[in-house]
Structure formats: C-alpha cells, structure tokens
Amino acid sequence: MFLMLTVSHLRCEYRINPIGLDITSPRLSWHLQSDLRNCVQSDYQIQLSRTEDMAQIEWDSGKKSSDQSIHVELEHWVPEARTRYYYRIRAWDRAGDESDWSEIAYFETGFMGSEDAWQAEWITVDPSSQQDESCPRLRTLFELKKPVASARIYVTALGLYELHLNNQRVGEAYFTPGWTSYSKRLQYQVYDVTDQLQNGQNILGAYLGDGWYKGHLGWEKKQKIYGTNAGLLLELHIHYTDGSEERIISDRNWKSSPSAIRSSDIYMGETYDARMESEWQDSSSFQWSPVRVLDYSKEIIIAQENVPVTPIEQIKPITLLTTPLGERVLDMGQNMVGWVRFRIQGETGHTVELLHAEILDHKGNFYTENLRGATQCIRYTLKGVGVEAYEPRFTFQGFRYVKLIGFPDEIRLEDFTGVVLHSNMERTGDFKSSSSLVNQLHHNILWGQKGNFVDVPTDCPQRDERLGWTGDAQMFIRTSSYLMNTAPFFTKWLRDLQADQGEDGGIPFYVPDLRSSTSDGWGDTNHSSAAWGDAAVICPWTIYEMYGDVRLLAEQYDSMKLWINYIHAQGENPYLWNTGFHFGDWLGLDSKPDSYIGATDKDFVATAFYAYSVSLTRKAAEVLGQAEDVTYFDNLHDNIVAAFQDEFVTPAGKLAVPTQTAHVLALHFDLLDSAARKRTIDQLGKLVADAGNHLTTGFVGTPYLNPVLSDTGHHDLAYTLLFQEDYPSWLYQVTQGATTVWEHWDGIREDGSLWSADMNSFNHYAYGAIGEWLYRYVAGINTDEQQPGFRIVHIEPKPGPGLEWVEASFETMYGSVTSNWYRRDNNEIEVRVTIPANTTGTVLLPGADVQTVLENGKALAQVADIHEIQTQASDVRIALGSGSYQFTYKVLEADQALHVQKVETV
C-alpha cells in the first residue's frame, strides 16, 4: 500500500483566503493527513511569497521542529498593509515521512493602522435634496485609461450598505458593516473588484439602509438609537500594471438620489416601488444631487472580525394553504430566517404584500401577535413590464408561513424561494441516530442557530427584539461550537462585550448595548445579572477549550477579572451575591403564576455562578501564566464555596433550595462537600421523579440538567427526559411540528392554545443547549482542557435506553473526529471512531468485558497502535493514536441494560 502524508485545509485566522486582516501576527492552521495510524507531526515548514507562483520567497520558517499545527504564529515577521501574501506548508511526521508542499493559500492585509488610511470623507444625503424615507443611492463616475493589475474597495457605513460597480453587486455579504458598539467600534470590509472594472467610464455606487444604526431597535421600537444620518466611507485603490496607483474616495464630489427602496427596516420590512428603478448611469428618472460631508470619527474603524452574513441555502415552499379566514399562505416547511425571493407579472402600479409568521393558530389562521411591533412586511409595487423578480436588501424576517396579499388568482409555488441567511460559519458537527424524533430535535437546534447567529447571537429573529442577550449566548455557546465554527463569530461579539462593559465591570443584559443612547425599560442601574453577565467568562473559556485559542483568552482576561471584581463589590458579604436585579432561572416551570422567573432563589443562582466564573477565571490565569492571580482566585473560590455552603446547605447536608435547577447548579459547579454531594445527587433524582420524570428547569438549569444526570449515576434518567414526548419536554415541541427550538416549553399548549403573545418566540435557541449533551455524552465526543482544541480527543459514548445506534462527527481544528456506536445481536456493541492526525485519543467502551474486546477482528493485545488499556469498574478505557478504529465487545451481565433497554420511537 502506498502511504501518503499530506497537508491540507489551510486556514489563516480560522478562514480560507481572508481579505482585509488587520492583525500584525496572523496565525496559520492546517490539517495533517496520513494513511498511517499514530501520525504525529515532528516538523513543519512555512513559506510566504507575494506572488502566487512562489517564485520569490519573502519569509521561510525553515524546517522547524514542532508538532504545532494550529494557531501557528509567523515568528520575526510583520506584514505590510494592503498586501496579499501567498503561503504553502509542508510537514514531516515522527515516522520520517515528508509531505509534498500543500496547495497554495493566501491572506491579504487591510489598512493595518497605516498613516495614509482613510483619506476619504464620510458622506451622506443632503436633507435639502431628499426629504423622504427612501434608501438613498450615492455614486461617482471615473475613467480608467490604463491596464489594471488589481483593485480593492475598502468601505464601511453608518447604517447598512450595498455596493455596486458598473451595475453589478459587489461581494456576497449582507447587512454590512455589521452590528457593533457603533460609538466605539465600526467594522470595514475589503473587496477584490479587479474583474469588475472596465476600460473607460466606470460607475461606483452604494445603497444605504437604516439597519441597526438608525432603524427601529429594541422592544420600545425606537429609531435612530445610534445616529440620525446614514453615511458612507469608501476608498477604491487601483494598482496599474505600470506600477502606479490611484484612489477613488468618497468625498463631496459624489452625488445622491432617492431609490426604488422606499423604506427599509430590520423589524418592519421593506417597501419597493419598481416604477422608480433606474440604472446607475441614468440621470433621467432621478435628479442626482450633491452629497453632504458628515462629521464622524474614523478612529474607531476596525477591520472585519466576524465572518459575513451571506445567503447560505434556498428553500422552496411545500404547499399553498387557504386558511379558514380565506388567507392565502405559503408554507415553507421550515421556520427560517432570511426572506422570500419571488417573481410576478402584472399591471404597472399594482402593489403586493408579503407578511411573515412563524405559526398558524389552533384554527389554522395566520398568527402574528407574537411579533409585537415588528410588522415583517414586504411591499412591492410592479413596474408592469413582463416578469419581474424581487428580493429585499436591508431587512430579514423570521418565519415559516408567508401570507400573500394582492397576488394573482393563480399562484405558482415555483415563483417563490426562501433565501436563508446567517453568518457564514463553517458547519462542523453532524449527529444522527436510530430515533427520527431525536434527529428532528438536532435539526431544530441547528436551525435555531442558523436563525439567530445573524452577525450577533440574538435571542430571537422575528419580533421587535432580536438583541444579543448575553445569557442565551453563554448557555448555547458550546452546543453552537459543535455545530459550526463559531470562533470568529464570538471573537467579534466578545470584543463588543468588552467595549460595552462598564467601568465598574458590569456587563449589559445584551450586547451591543442600547443604553448609551436610550432607556430600554430596565433603567441604567443594576444592569448586570448573574448567568447573563457571566458570558464575559464562560464564552472566552469555551472558545479556548473548543479551539485552543489562547490569544482570545488572553485578550478577554482583563474583562473576565473585571466582571469578578464587579460581583465582589456587590453587597456587604464579598463571597455571596445577594443584591441587585437577576433573571434567576428564567422561564423555569416552577415559577409563581404571572412570573417569568423560576422558583430557584435568585441569590442561590447568583452566588453559584459567581463561584463558577471565579473557577474558570482561575483556570484562565493558570493557562496565561498569571501565578499571583491563580493564588488569589483559589482563595476567593474557597471563600465563596464556604459562604455558599453556610447559606444554602443545612447542617445535615441538605440543599436548602428544593428545586431541580438548584441541585443541578450545585452539582455542576462543584459547590458541595462529599456528603452533601451524595445527598444532592439522590435528591435530584427524586425531584425529577416527583415531576413525573419531567424537567421543571428554565434557562439557567436546563443546559446542565442532562450532563449532571449522566455524570452522577442517573444516565438512564437523562435518556428518559430526552425521550419524553408530552409537555414539558424537548420532543413535545417536535411532536407539535416544531422545526426550531421554542422559547417556552409550552409555546403551543396541548389544547392548541398559545402562551401569552408578549413573549412567545418559536425560534429561541436557549433550550437547544441539549445539543451539547448529544455530542459530549450520547456520542461521547469531548475535548481536554489541559490539551484544548481537541489535541487530545476523548470519545466516551454513553448508550442508553431508546437508541439502537448513533453516528456523530465533528470537524476539529486538527481534522474530523467520528464516534459511531451500534447495538448488535448477542449483547454485542460496536464502536467505530476516528482520531485526526497529529492528535491522540482515549476511547471508553462502556460495560465492556475486556476479554471480548476486538479491534477490527483482533484482540487488543495484538494491536500495535494502541498505547494503553485500562479497566475501570465495568468499563474499558483505551489510549490510542490517530487513525480509524473499529471495536466490538460483549456487554457484561451487570450492564445488560446497555443493550436490552429500548424505547419505541417514531
């Protein structure tokens, strides 16, 4: 057999061939692939060049002795601004094999803080020339008389922009420049437009939309929270083949006009009059008027940090319904986020409308009350010339159903397409099982992430809210990081969190924060809640564990400490958090009537999260070599745990707060001594049993419930909760036809009635945090905090009643991990795993009789690639190197339940 070592999947700062990096030390990552097991990199070599043929090497690492293949910094090299660098990598392994050079990849820098950056001026519409609310167009004309070698546009906006060059849209990104803490951080984007330029006259223009900057925002539906004037800042840099350079910049020489986009708003939708369409060069339909220069800072401008929002996929409607009220409604078959692209033919001046909703009510009628003030309406007025096509630009809707108003009597499904948009994160996780209901749950979790990761991690994508709630984000971050590569997404959002953090260390309920410009109903004090503000600690630590990103951890470390200091300063006792406003166990089912907050004592929740965040910050200090901080946080944590036990544990070792969430938090955050822990474990099982083997947890307790049950000897009970189909349960939503995760366990009640319309989202990912349990426990794929980023892969599948097989995969920074298990006849289990090259792994075979374990038909003692075998109670743990393995074994009699217990599934 011919053996081959290869280097592939080259990434720079997590991305493939990024343009516009403002990072002085870009990091490279790659996958090592080999036909051999136990493949570990021994050396690598990186070469950089400014030409794609690599003819002249600008920087060469030489053959460097190192097994590092992720986040590799280029030592003693600093990139220049506005420069493209091509790179290639080759590697050697410990067996002495050498790879060929990888395929060539590249990264391109942005302005890099150069002194000649942003010679352009901010420009906006002169209000004296445009007094309506339409989205303006800005344009300039310029001549090219020489051959062009390359051209780049550097651009940002106040509001949203869409660029056009020579009547063609520039780039695939939407909702640029994204939503940041605008007064402190404003992203710019870079586009390669070399191929869009033409000899002679060129036309460069942009539409401007209100977006988050000046459109409706927050449940108070206020406008112009950040500013009153949409603006554009743009530079086109043209490099000619003769070596000269020219800049086309936004300045007072540009012109503006109204556009056919008569209004556009993220909440309200978009109104478009096709009769007002004109080409960019046309001056007959509109009067092009002078622009006004806008006084706005350029000091806050930063390069694009997140991956952009782009159209990801398309969905065709599955049917056209006529409701009992006579409404004509498209059913897309999936609760989605984006918009509808449609075609229509009709008379000039005729207007059609599309309204968007998530559900039909119990009578089958179109239901929009839960949208509150967000109208989600698209209005289109026909030009009246043949078949016309339209899709919005500066708005998005959360919906499954679309009510059609004013359309022809005959409606063809093929004329409508649902365009799904979200931040363009690489899909990394996949989970399948023998249960179609569990598979649908996984589908719903994934689509909840798609719908809510639209530049910021929103709570919901449909009503007049759509805010970056910190609590929801930290609850879901690990699940989201199994499903997609979220590192750039959370890097950008955490920088906004740090920017919006108060001087006292407090963290807003949502990020970006709106309070700087408007009251949001919560007041300007006590704006930091336990479990919500703890996102400042939990999120960077989770990204470190999942991706091995030490740089982001170091960057966020001061913010983590500041949050701890904020808590420490609350109240009279520095080791208890028993002051201020807290959301507690939000939407817990054990809440009092007419209350959203569960029965778990809010001081208990706050102090528990206080201890947890201190423990994680202590770990971060250790990673970052902050020895004094390690000692400080050790002592602080000990004092908090002691105070917690004094306050919330009786002398007999019983938890004083008798709720499921309280028991889950105390166990998961390790806040109890051994005697109290045992009693709490037993009591948690009883509390679940007393609830009819159902959960009563809310936002705070639910993410940890099943992991705690699996870790404390109640694994079968965790499976029982998973497979419950009546209210309250995850699968109840599935049996009700859900295609995303709901905000309330009973958003639609068993009798068909609905939760109160004031807060009833059907696309709310918080309860989707069960996805972490599916990957980490059911499939058993887990990382190691001592070797983060899956440098050591732990595969510890936990079969349970109800599943006959599971197949899961996860694309780590090193490559693909797979964990598949199957029940076979004669009490046999088969486990198939893949460990990526340049990593090692451990595999736990639950309930295994070590004497019967075979790997690909061979006894373990005969398999040279296995490093170590340990027996632990009734389990067998195997340490091994990279490669694919197939284990089969007999289940011990004491663990027959692993094989014989079943739950019938649909």
N, C-alpha and C positions, 0 to 999 in steps of 0.2 A: 504494500500500500504506500502510495506517495504521500508523504507528510508535508504539510504546509503551515508556516507561521505567517500571519498577515496582520497588518494594522489597518483599521477601518473606523468608520463613524467618527471622523474628526469633528471636533467642536471647539469653538472659541467662546468663552463665557456662556456656555450651555447651548450656543446657537450655531447653525450651519451658515457659514459665509456671511456673518453680520456686517452691516454697513453703518458707520456713524458711531463707533465706540469712542467714548471719552475716558478711557482707562489707561493710566500710564504704564500699568503692568498687566496686560491681558493674559488670561490663563487658558491653556490648551488642555483638552481631554481627548482620549481615544480609547477604542476597544482593541484588545488583543484577541486574536482567534487562532486556534490550533486544533489539529486533528488528534493531538496527544492529550491525555489526561495530565493532571498535575502541572499545568503550564503556568510558570511564574516568570514574569519579565525580570531580566537581570540588568539590561542596559537599554538605553534608547538614544536616538539622535534626532534632533530637530534642525531643519534648515529653513531660513527665511530668504525671500528674494522679492524685488519689486517688479519682477517680470514673471509671467505665467510659465515660461519655459525653464525657469530656474537657472538661466544661463549665468547670471551673476549672483552669487550668494552673499547676502548682506550680513547675515548672522548665522553662526553654526555652533550648536551646543557641543559638537564633538561627541564621541561615544561616551555617554555619561552613565556611570554605574549607579542605577537606581531602579527600584521596582514601582515607582510612582507613575501612574498613567492617567490621573485625573487632577485637575486644577494645577497643572504644571506652569509655574511662572518662568518667564524667559529672563534669565539672570544677566545683569550687567548690560541691559539693552533697553533703550527708551524709544518709543515710536514717535514719528513726526506727525504733525497734524495733517489732515486731509490727504492721507496716503493709503494706498492699498498694498497689503503685504500678502504674498503667497507663501504657503508653508507646506512642508511634507515631513513625514516621520517614518523612521524605521526602528525596529526593535530586535533584541536578542532575548532568548529565554535561557533558563538555567540548564537546559539540556544541550545548549550550544548551537541551537538553530538560529538562523538570521532571516528576518523577513526582507522582502523587497521594499522599496520605497512605497509609501501609501500613495493613493491618488492625491492630487494637489488640491488644497483648500485655500481659502483666503479670509482675511478680515480687513476692514477698512476703518481708519480713524476718522473722527469728526474734527471739530474745531480745537479740542484739547486745550481750551483756555488760551488760545493764541491771541496776541495783541491785535491782530488785524481782523478778528472775528466781528461779525455783525456791524458792517458798515451800513447796512440797510436801516431804514426808518420804519417804525410802526406806522401803518396806515389804516384808516377807517373811512367809512362813508361820511361825507359831509351832510349833516342833517338837513341843511337847506335844500339839498338836491334830492333827497329821498326821505319822505316822511311816513311811509307805510312800514309795516312789519315784515315785509318780504325779506328773504335771504339775499343779501347783495352779491353782486359779482364785481370783482376787481380784475383789471387786466392791464397788460403793457404789450407793446409791439417792439420787435427789434430785428435787425438784419444780421445775417451771417454771410460773410464773404470769403471765408477761408475754411479749409477742411478741419473737422473737429476730431480730436483724439479722444476726449472724454468730457463728460459734463455731469455735474451733480447739483441738485437743488437741496438747500438747507432751509428748513421752513418750520415755523410754529405759528400759533394763533391764540388770540383771546376768544374763546368760543371754539367752534369746530371749523375745519377747512376741508375742502376737496379741490385738489389741483387738477388743472387741465393744461396740456401743452399741445398746441396745434390740433385742437378739437379731440384730443384723446385724454382719457383719465390717466393720472399719474399714480402708479402703485396700486396695491390691493388693500391697503389698510383703511379702516373706517374709524370714525369718532376720534380722529387725530386732532390735537396732540395728546389726547387722553385726559383723565381727571386726576389732578394732583392738588396739593395745597397751594392754590394759584398765587397767593401773595408771597410764597416762599420758594416754590419750585414750579417750573414750567418746562416741559419737555419739548425738544425739537426733533424732527425726523430728517433723514437724508435719503434721497432717491437718485438712482443712476438713470439719467434721461438721455444718455448718449444717442440711443437709437431713435428717439422721438424728435430730435432736432432735424431741421431741413435747411438746405441752401436757400438764401433769400430771406423773405419775411417769415418771422415766427411769432406766434401769439401765445403768451403765457398768462393764465388767469386762474382765479380761485373763487369758489363759492364760500361764503361764510355762514355758519349756523350758530344759533344761540347756545346749544349744548348745555353742559353743566354750568358754564361760566355765567350766562345771563338768562337762561330759561327757567322754567318752573323747577323748584327743587325743595325736597322736604315735604312732610305732610301738611305744613301750613301753606303749601303751594305758592311760596313767594318767588318772585322773579328778581333777577339782577342782584343775586346774593354776592357775587364776587366783583361784578363790574357792570357798567351800563353800555359800553361800546365794544362790539366785536371788532377785532383787529387782526392784521396780517403782518408778519415779519418774514421776509424771504430774500434769499440770495441764490442766484444761479451762477455757478462757477464753470466757465467754459475753458478747457485747455485745448489749444490748437496744435496741429501736427508740427507747426514750425517752432513750438516751444513757448509761444506767448499765451497769455491768459487774459480773460475778460470776465467782469462781473456784471450781471444784471440784477439790480437790487430794487426792493420795494422803496419807493420814495414818492414825493409829491407829484411826480410826472405820470403816475399811474392814473387810470380812470375807473369810475364806478358806474354801475347802473342797477336798477331793480332786476329781479329774475322771475322766472316762472314759478319758483318756490315761494308761494305767497306767505307761508308761515311754516315754521318747523320747530317742534318742541319734543324733548325726550318723553315727557309724560303724555302730552296732548296729541301728538301725532304730527302729520304733515298735510298741508294743503298745496295743491299744484294745479296750475292753470296752463295747459299745454298750448293754448292760443298765444301765450306770451313767449313761447320758445323762440330762440334765435341763435344762430351760430356766433361764436366768439368774435369773429371779424365783422359781423353785421352791425351797422350803425343806423339802420332804418327803423327797426322796431323800438329801440330804446335810445334815449339820449345819454351818451356817455359823458359823465360829469367829473369834475376834479375831485380827488380824494382829499382827506384832511389828515395831517400828521398827528399822531397820537403820542402823548407823553406817557410812556410806561417803561418800567425798568427792563434792562437787558441783563442785569447782574444775576438774576435768579434763573436764567435759562440753563438747562442741563440737557444732555443727550438722552435719547430714548433708552429707557431701562427695561421696560416690560416688553414682551412680545406683543405685536399689534393685534387689534381686533380685526378679523377678516371673515369673509363668507367661508364657512367650513364645509357645509353639505347642503343638499337640497332635498325637500320632501314634497311629494305630490299628495293632494287631498285624496282621502279614501272614499268619500261619499258627499253628496249634496243632500242636506236634510230640509224638510219643511216642518217647522215647529208647530205646536198647537195654535200659536198666535199667528201663524201664516208667514213667519220669517223664513227667508232662505239663508241657510247657514252651511258653510263648508266645514267639514270635519277633517282636520289634518291628520288625525290618528295619533298625534303625539303633542303633548304640551311642550312648546318650543319657545325660543327667543330669537327674534330677528324680525322679518317682515315678509309680506307676500308680494311676489312679482306677478303681474298679470298683463294679459292682452285683452283689448276691447276694440270694438268698432261701433261708431255711432255718429250722431249729428253734432256739429260744432256747437259748443256752449253747454252741452249736456253734462251734468255732474253726477258722479257715482261716489258712493262711500263704502268703506270697509271698516267695520267695528270688530274689535278683538276681545275674546273672553276665554277663560280657562275651562269653564264647565257649562253644562246645561243644568237648570234646576230640576227638582224632582218631577215637574210636569213636562220636562223636555224643552223648556224655553230658554232662550239666550240669557245668560246671567252675568251682569256687570257690576252689581252692587259692591262686590269686594274690591273693585278698583278704586273706590272712594273718588277722589277728584281727578284721577287720570282718565282721560277720555279714550286714549288709544285709537284715535280715528284718523283714517286716511281719506282725504277728499281729492278727487281727480276730475278736472274739467277737460272735456275732449276738444282736441283741435278739429276733428271732423274730417281727417284725410286718411282713408284706408285703415289698416290695422295699426293700433297704437299700443306701445308697451311702456310700462311704468314700474318703478320700484323706488322707495324712499331713499333719502341720503343721510339725514341727521336725526333720525329717531329710531327706536326699536320697540317692539311690542312683546309681551309675554302672553301666549295664547295657545289654544288648541282649535278653537272654533272662531270662524270669521263670518259675521253677518254681512250680507251683500245688499246694498240699497241702490236702486236706480239702474241695476244691470238689466240687460235684455231678458226677455222671457226664457229664451233658450240659453242655458249656461253650460259650458263645456268644462269639465274638470281639467282637461289638458291645457287650458288657458291660465291656470293658476299654479304657482310654485312657491312653496315655503322655503325661504332662504335663512338658514341657521347661521347665526353669527356669535362668536365668542373670542376671547383672547386665544391666539393660535398656539396653544400649548401642545407639545408632542404627547400623543396617547402612549402611556407606558404600562397600564395594567389591564388584565383581562381575567374574568372569573366565570366559569361555567360549572354546572352541577347537574345531578340527576333530577333536581326539582325545578320544574318550569316556573313555579312561583318565586323561588329564591332567585332564579335567573332574572325574572322580571324586576325583582327588588334591586338587584345590582344594576340593571338597565335604568331604573328610576333614579338611583343615586348618581349614576354617570350623567344623566340628562339634567339633574339638579345642578350639577357642577357646570355643565355647558351653559345653562341658562343664567347662572349667577356669577360666573367669572368673566364679566364683560368689563375689562380694564381694572375694576376693583372688585373685591369679593362682597357682592351685595347680599342682602338678606332675601330679597325677592325681586323679580324683574318686571312686575306688571302694575302694581298700584302706585300711588303717589308717595313713594318712599325710596326704594332702591338705593339704600345707603350702605356704606362699608362697615357694617356692625362688627365691632371687634370680637364680641363673644362668639358669634356664629363662626367667624373665621378661625379662631383658635380651636373650637370644638371639631371642626371639619378638616383642619389642615393636614393631618396625617392620612386620612382617607383620600383627600384630594391628591396627595403626593404619591399615593399608589396608582391612582387612575391616570394622572398626567404629570408631566414635568412642570412643576409649579415654581421652581426656583427663581427664574426671572420675574415671574408674576408677583411673588411675595417679596422679592428683593425691593422692587419699586414701591409696593404698598407699605412695607416696613419703614422705608425711608420717609414716606409721608407720615406714618405714625410717629416717628421720631421728631419730625418737623412740627407736628401738632401737639406734641407732649408739652404740658405746662412747665413753667419754670420750677414749680414745686414737685414735678414728677408725675402729676396726674395724667391719665390717659382718657381721651374723649370716648364716649359711647360708640362713636363711629368715626371712621377716617376715610377720606378727608373730612375735617371738622367744619361745620357750618357756623359755629357760634361766633366766630370772629366778626361776622357781618350781620347776623340776625339772631334774635331769640328763637329757640326751637321748641319751646314749651317745657323744657326741663330746667330752665334757669341757668345762670352762669356759675353756680357753685355746686359742690357735691356732684360733679360730672364724671366721677371715676368710680365704676362699680367693680367689685370682685368678680372674677371669672371673665369679665369683659376687658378690663384694663390689663389682666394677666396675659393677654395676647402679646404684650411687649416682651414677655419672657418665653412663653410657650412656643410661639411661632419661630423665632430665630433658632431656638434649641431643636425644634423638629426639623427644620431645614438642614441643620448641622447633622443630625442623625441620618436623615434620608439621603443627603447629597454630599456629606463630608465637607461642607462649606465653612471652613474656619474663618475666611475673610469676612463673610457676612456676620458670623457670630461676634468677631472682634469689633466690627463696625457698630453692632447693636448693643454691645456690652454696657456702655455708659447709660443707654436708655433703660436697660434691664435693671441696673443698680439704682437709677433714679426712681424707677417705679417702686422698688423695695423701700427706698428711703421715704417715698410718699406714704406708703402704708404704715411704716414705722412711726411716722409723725402723727398718725391719727389717734385720737382718744388719749386717755390717761395711761392705759397699760400698753406699752410698746410691743407686747407679744400677743395681743389679741386685737382683732379688727372688729370693733363693735360700735362704730359710728358711721354716719353718712348714709346716703341712699345706695341700695343694692337691688339688683333684679332678682337675686336669690335663684331658686330653682324655677326659672321662668317657664310658665305654662305647665308646671307639674300638675298631675291629675289629682293630687291630694290637696289642692288649693281650696280655700273657702269660696263659697258662692260669690260671684261677681268680682273675683280677684284673679289676676293673671299669675300671681306668684305662688308657687307651691308651698307646702306646709313646713318644709325644712327650714329651721331657724336661720335667718339671714346672717347673723353673727357667726354661726357654725360654718356656713358656706364661705364667708369672707375669711375667717381665720384658717380654714382648711386650704384655701387657695393661696393665702399668704405663706403658709408653710411650704406648699408645693413650689411656688415661684422662687422662694429662697433656696430650696434644694436644687432646682435647675440652675439658678444663677451661681450657686456654689460649684456645680459641675462645669459651667462655662468658665469660671475663674480658674479651675484646675486645667482645663484644656488650654487656656491662654497664658498659663504660667504665672498667674497672679496669686502667689503664695500667701501673702498677707490677707487677701480677700477670702481665700479658702478658709483660713482660720476664723475670720470674722463671721462668715456665713455658716460655718459649722456651729459656732457658739449661738448665733442667732436662731438657727433652726432648732437646736436643742431646747432653747428657752421657749420658742413658740410651741413646740410639741408638748413641753411640760405644762404650759399655760392652757393649751387645748385640752389636755387630759384633766387638769384641775377643773376646768369649766364645763366640760361636756361628757366626762366619763365618771360614773358613780364609783364610790369606794369598792363596790362589789365587782367592778369591771364591766358594767353595762353601759352602753351608749345611751345618753340622756335624751337624744332626739330620735324618736321612734319612726323614722321614715326610711324607705329604700334608698333614697339619694344620700342621706346622712351616712348610712352604713357603707354604701359604695365609695363615697369620698374618703371616709376614714380608712378604709382598706386600701384603696388605690394609692393614696398619698402616704401610706405607711405611718399613721399617726398614733398607733396603739402599741402597748406592750404585748407580750406573747399571750398572756391570759385573756386580756380584753380582746385581742385579735381573734382568738378561737371563739369566744362567745359571740363576737360580732359576726363572724362567718356563719355560725349556726343561726343567729337571729335573722340575718339577711335571707337565708333560705326559707325561714318561717314567714317572713314578711311577704315574700313572693308567693308562697303557698297560700297565705291568708288572703291574697288578692286573686285567688283562683288561678295561680300560676300565670299571672299577668303583671306587667310593669305598671308603676304609678309615677315614674320619673318624668322630669321635664328636661329643659335644655341642658342643665348642669349635670344631672345624674345619668342621663341616657347614654352619652358617649362611652362611659366607663362601665356600664352595667354588665354587659356580656363578658368583656375582658376580665372583670373581677370575679364573676361567677366561674369562668373557666380556670382562673388561677387559684381558686380557693376550694376546689373539690366539688363544685356544682356545675360541671361542664354539661352534663345531660340537661340540667335545668336551663342553661343558656340556650341549648338547642330547642327545648320546649318553648321558650319565649320566641325564638326565631320562627317556629312553625305555627304559632297561634294565628288563627285566621279571623277570629272575632275581635271586636273592639275591647281594649286598645292593643294594637299590635302593628308591626311593620306590614305584615301580609294582609291585614284588614284593608289597608289602603289599596293594595294590589288587587284584592278580590272586588273592590269597588271600582276597578277600572283605571286606577291611577297610572300615569306614565312618568311622573316625577314624585318627589317626596313632599308631603304636606307640612304646613306649619303646625296644624293641630292634629292630634291623633284622630279626632272625630270631625275633621273639616266638613265631611258629609256624614251625617249620622245614619244609623242603621235603618231608620224610618224614612230616610231621604231628605230630612230637614238639614239645614246648614248652620254651622257656627255663625256667630254674630258677624255681620258684614264688615264691621270696622277693622277686623284684623284676621283675615282668613285666606292666606295665600295657599295656592296649590302647587307652588314651586319654591320650596324653602328647605335648604339642604341640611339644616342642623341635625335632624334625626337620621339623616343619611350617614352619620358617623359610624353606624353599624358596619359600614363597608370596611373599616379598619379591622374589625373582628373577623370578617370573612377572609381577608388576606392574611392576617397575622396568626389567626387561631385555626380556622377551618382548613385553609390551605397551608398555613404554617410558615409563611414567608416573613422573615424578620431580620432586622439589621442588628448590629452590635455597637453600643455606644462607645466602647473602647476602640473599635475599628470602624468608624462610621462610614456612611455611604455604601454599605454592603461590601466592604473589603473582606469582612467575614460574613458569610451568608448562613443564617440559622434557618433550617427547614424543620419545623416541628408540627406536622399536621395533627389535627385532633378530630378524628372521625367521631360522629355522634349519631343518635337516632334520627332517622329521616333522610339521610343521604346515602346513596349507594356508590357514588363517585364524585370527585371534584377534579377539575383541571384549571390550574391558575398559572399565569405568567406575569412577570414584572420586569420591565426593562430598566436596569440599574445604570449607574454611570459607567460600570465596567462591562455591561452586556446583559443578556437575557437570563433571568432565573425562572425555572419552571418547577412546579410542585403539583404532581398529579397522584391521586390515590384512588384505588378501586377495591371494592369488596368482591372476592371471588368465592367459588364454591369451596366446601370443606373447611370453613372457618379460616380462609386464607385472605390476606390483604396484599395488594401490590402497590408499591410506591415508586414512582418514576420522578427523578429530579435532574435538573441541570444547574451546574455551578459555573459561572463565567470564568474564562481565562484570567489569570492574574488575581484571582481571589481563592480563598479556601472556604470550606463549609463544614457544618455539622448537620447531621440528619438524625432526627429522633423517630424511631419506629415504635409507636405506642402499642402496648400489650403484646410485645413480640417475645416469642420463645427463641432465644438466641441460637439454639441448636438447629432451628429450622430455617434461619435466615439465609437466603441465597441472593447473590448479586449476579444478575444475568446468567443464572443457572449454576454459579459456582459458590461453594462455601466461602464465608467471609475470610477465613484464614488463607484461602488460596488467591485472594485478590490483592495484588501488589500495590494498587493505587490507594488503598485505604490506610490512613495514618494511625488510627486508634479505635478501639472498640471498648465501650463501657456498658455495663448493665446497671440500670437504676430502677430498683423495685421491679416492676413488670415491663419496663421499657428498655430499649437498646439504643444507645447513642453512638453514632459513628462519625469520626472526624475524617475528612477526605479532601482531596484536591479538586481542581476544576475538572469538568467533564460531565458526561451524561451517565446516569446510573439507573439500574432497574432492580429494585429489591422486592422479593416475595418472602412471606413468612406466615407461619401458623400463629393464630391468636391464642394466648394462654387461656386455660379454662377460667381463670379468675377474671378475665377480661372478655368473656364471650359477648358481652353487651356491645362491644365494638363492632361485632359482626352481625348479631341477630336482631337487634332492635331496629325497627323500621317505623316510619310514619307514612301513611299513604299520601301522595301528593298528586296534584292535578297534572 
